Amino acid sequence: MTTAEEAYLSIGQGLKGAIQSQLFGKPCFKAEGKAFVCFFKNAMVFKLSGDSHTEALCLDGTHLFDPSGKGRPMKEWVQVPFVYHDKWEKYAREALNYVNSK
């Protein structure tokens, strides 16, 4: 059985142009200096927009990422729990495409 962290690393390392880094002290992957995914509390967090953002937020247990825990969520970032790890690669690719399009 793959752990959440192993799944996160495998997905991130498999994306062309993705570089391991840190975001708010959390492990993340960046493309051209812009973070697009990170790992937090056994969940993968994705920078998404449009339909992908809406779809991800409709999954039970997902929510906007609030790294401080002080009720200040980041509007574009969606935290998706490990139970949906089968969707993580899709969202990681969409997050990468999103930051590359900016």
Secondary structure, DSSP 8 states (H G I E B T S, - for coil): ---HHHHHHHHHHTSTT-EEEEETTEEEEEETTEEEEEEETTEEEEE--HHHHHHHHTSTT-EEE-TTSSS--EEEEEEEEGGGHHHHHHHHHHHHHHHHH-
